[in-house]
């Protein structure tokens, strides 16, 4: 009893053929939405980090530059 070569859908975990990426358009849409959220969150964290660095530099250098 051999198991046919397959992989699993990253959205729901259902077995799918090796040549497909998702089991359905719905799973593809869910994955795309999740990737969009992750990208938005990552960009937000970068912006907050940049603001933190700018504020820190301001307080560290305010007496020396002005």
Z-matrix of the N, CA and C atoms (Angstrom, degrees):
N
C 1 1.442
C 2 1.536 1 108.56
N 3 1.315 2 116.68 1 99.72
C 4 1.461 3 122.17 2 -177.94
C 5 1.526 4 109.79 3 -99.06
N 6 1.294 5 114.85 4 142.35
C 7 1.456 6 120.48 5 177.35
C 8 1.527 7 107.65 6 -90.14
N 9 1.311 8 115.26 7 130.11
C 10 1.458 9 120.75 8 179.48
C 11 1.532 10 109.50 9 -65.02
N 12 1.343 11 118.04 10 139.79
C 13 1.468 12 119.49 11 179.42
C 14 1.531 13 110.95 12 -58.78
N 15 1.311 14 115.36 13 130.92
C 16 1.456 15 120.11 14 -178.66
C 17 1.523 16 109.31 15 -155.88
N 18 1.302 17 115.25 16 171.71
C 19 1.460 18 121.86 17 170.69
C 20 1.516 19 107.19 18 -134.35
N 21 1.309 20 116.70 19 178.56
C 22 1.459 21 120.03 20 -176.02
C 23 1.526 22 111.02 21 -115.01
N 24 1.313 23 115.22 22 145.75
C 25 1.463 24 122.60 23 178.97
C 26 1.531 25 108.55 24 -64.24
N 27 1.340 26 117.77 25 129.93
C 28 1.466 27 118.86 26 179.50
C 29 1.529 28 113.57 27 -69.06
N 30 1.321 29 117.38 28 -15.96
C 31 1.461 30 120.76 29 -179.33
C 32 1.511 31 113.77 30 -85.28
N 33 1.330 32 115.81 31 -44.66
C 34 1.467 33 118.41 32 -174.17
C 35 1.525 34 113.72 33 -125.47
N 36 1.328 35 117.37 34 -11.97
C 37 1.454 36 120.30 35 178.48
C 38 1.511 37 115.06 36 86.47
N 39 1.325 38 117.69 37 5.04
C 40 1.464 39 120.84 38 179.64
C 41 1.529 40 109.89 39 -70.67
N 42 1.337 41 117.54 40 144.21
C 43 1.463 42 119.37 41 177.18
C 44 1.531 43 110.75 42 -67.08
N 45 1.333 44 115.87 43 135.86
C 46 1.463 45 121.35 44 179.53
C 47 1.526 46 108.70 45 -135.76
N 48 1.339 47 117.87 46 159.29
C 49 1.466 48 120.30 47 177.17
C 50 1.530 49 111.22 48 -61.72
N 51 1.320 50 116.39 49 157.43
C 52 1.458 51 122.30 50 -176.84
C 53 1.528 52 112.89 51 -62.39
N 54 1.322 53 117.79 52 -27.64
C 55 1.466 54 120.54 53 -174.93
C 56 1.531 55 113.36 54 -89.09
N 57 1.319 56 118.87 55 1.08
C 58 1.467 57 122.02 56 179.10
C 59 1.522 58 109.87 57 -109.53
N 60 1.329 59 115.27 58 152.89
C 61 1.468 60 119.93 59 179.68
C 62 1.523 61 112.12 60 -97.82
N 63 1.339 62 117.52 61 -33.59
C 64 1.463 63 122.52 62 -177.33
C 65 1.523 64 108.68 63 -135.00
N 66 1.310 65 115.76 64 159.93
C 67 1.462 66 119.23 65 -179.35
C 68 1.522 67 112.12 66 -83.21
N 69 1.340 68 116.93 67 -24.45
C 70 1.464 69 119.99 68 -178.19
C 71 1.529 70 109.76 69 -156.76
N 72 1.320 71 116.51 70 162.24
C 73 1.471 72 118.97 71 175.41
C 74 1.532 73 112.30 72 -60.59
N 75 1.314 74 117.10 73 -30.23
C 76 1.472 75 120.95 74 178.87
C 77 1.531 76 110.53 75 -63.95
N 78 1.326 77 117.30 76 -45.00
C 79 1.469 78 120.27 77 178.22
C 80 1.529 79 110.18 78 -64.85
N 81 1.315 80 117.08 79 -38.36
C 82 1.457 81 120.85 80 177.89
C 83 1.529 82 110.15 81 -61.81
N 84 1.328 83 117.01 82 -41.03
C 85 1.461 84 121.98 83 179.13
C 86 1.532 85 110.82 84 -66.26
N 87 1.312 86 117.09 85 -42.40
C 88 1.466 87 121.35 86 179.78
C 89 1.526 88 110.39 87 -62.67
N 90 1.329 89 117.01 88 -44.31
C 91 1.463 90 121.11 89 179.23
C 92 1.526 91 110.19 90 -63.19
N 93 1.339 92 117.63 91 -43.01
C 94 1.464 93 121.20 92 179.38
C 95 1.530 94 110.86 93 -62.11
N 96 1.328 95 117.39 94 -41.73
C 97 1.467 96 121.01 95 178.16
C 98 1.526 97 111.16 96 -64.01
N 99 1.330 98 116.77 97 -41.73
C 100 1.466 99 120.32 98 179.16
C 101 1.525 100 111.03 99 -64.18
N 102 1.334 101 116.80 100 -41.11
C 103 1.461 102 120.08 101 178.84
C 104 1.526 103 110.94 102 -64.45
N 105 1.323 104 116.75 103 -36.48
C 106 1.464 105 121.37 104 177.57
C 107 1.535 106 110.19 105 -63.84
N 108 1.338 107 116.61 106 -43.63
C 109 1.464 108 120.99 107 179.13
C 110 1.525 109 111.23 108 -63.47
N 111 1.330 110 116.32 109 -41.81
C 112 1.463 111 120.53 110 179.55
C 113 1.524 112 110.08 111 -63.38
N 114 1.328 113 116.82 112 -43.12
C 115 1.464 114 120.89 113 179.49
C 116 1.529 115 110.78 114 -63.26
N 117 1.319 116 117.00 115 -43.24
C 118 1.464 117 121.58 116 179.14
C 119 1.532 118 110.57 117 -63.11
N 120 1.319 119 117.16 118 -43.68
C 121 1.460 120 121.39 119 179.24
C 122 1.523 121 110.87 120 -64.16
N 123 1.332 122 116.97 121 -42.90
C 124 1.464 123 121.17 122 179.28
C 125 1.535 124 110.22 123 -61.39
N 126 1.324 125 117.09 124 -44.62
C 127 1.463 126 120.23 125 178.76
C 128 1.527 127 111.18 126 -62.59
N 129 1.325 128 117.28 127 -39.66
C 130 1.460 129 121.52 128 177.79
C 131 1.528 130 110.62 129 -61.64
N 132 1.313 131 117.08 130 -43.12
C 133 1.465 132 121.01 131 179.52
C 134 1.524 133 110.30 132 -64.04
N 135 1.335 134 117.56 133 -41.13
C 136 1.468 135 120.67 134 177.32
C 137 1.529 136 111.10 135 -61.22
N 138 1.321 137 117.03 136 -41.94
C 139 1.465 138 120.90 137 -180.00
C 140 1.525 139 110.58 138 -64.87
N 141 1.323 140 116.99 139 -45.45
C 142 1.471 141 120.96 140 178.57
C 143 1.528 142 110.17 141 -61.28
N 144 1.321 143 117.32 142 -42.01
C 145 1.462 144 121.48 143 179.14
C 146 1.529 145 110.56 144 -63.20
N 147 1.333 146 117.33 145 -43.11
C 148 1.465 147 121.17 146 178.93
C 149 1.527 148 110.69 147 -62.89
N 150 1.325 149 117.08 148 -42.32
C 151 1.469 150 120.69 149 177.86
C 152 1.526 151 110.14 150 -62.36
N 153 1.324 152 116.68 151 -42.76
C 154 1.460 153 120.98 152 178.50
C 155 1.528 154 110.80 153 -59.48
N 156 1.327 155 117.52 154 -45.17
C 157 1.466 156 121.76 155 179.98
C 158 1.527 157 110.45 156 -63.37
N 159 1.333 158 117.35 157 -43.55
C 160 1.467 159 121.01 158 -179.97
C 161 1.528 160 110.78 159 -62.44
N 162 1.324 161 117.13 160 -44.99
C 163 1.469 162 120.62 161 179.03
C 164 1.523 163 110.12 162 -64.25
N 165 1.314 164 117.37 163 -42.94
C 166 1.462 165 121.46 164 178.79
C 167 1.527 166 110.64 165 -61.10
N 168 1.344 167 117.26 166 -45.77
C 169 1.463 168 120.39 167 178.43
C 170 1.524 169 111.25 168 -62.34
N 171 1.314 170 116.82 169 -39.42
C 172 1.467 171 120.50 170 178.43
C 173 1.529 172 110.52 171 -58.54
N 174 1.323 173 117.16 172 -48.39
C 175 1.461 174 120.17 173 -177.81
C 176 1.527 175 111.80 174 -71.08
N 177 1.314 176 117.83 175 -30.62
C 178 1.459 177 120.54 176 179.48
C 179 1.528 178 112.12 177 -75.43
N 180 1.328 179 117.77 178 -32.63
C 181 1.461 180 120.79 179 -172.72
C 182 1.524 181 114.38 180 -110.36
N 183 1.310 182 119.08 181 2.20
C 184 1.465 183 120.41 182 -173.45
C 185 1.524 184 112.67 183 -64.48
N 186 1.290 185 120.27 184 -33.53
C 187 1.457 186 122.05 185 179.84
C 188 1.515 187 112.95 186 -82.45
N 189 1.291 188 117.85 187 -19.17
C 190 1.459 189 121.50 188 -174.94
C 191 1.522 190 113.18 189 -93.44
N 192 1.306 191 117.28 190 -27.89
C 193 1.462 192 119.69 191 -175.34
C 194 1.517 193 113.14 192 -97.54
N 195 1.322 194 118.03 193 -27.77
C 196 1.468 195 120.35 194 -173.59
C 197 1.499 196 111.70 195 -111.36
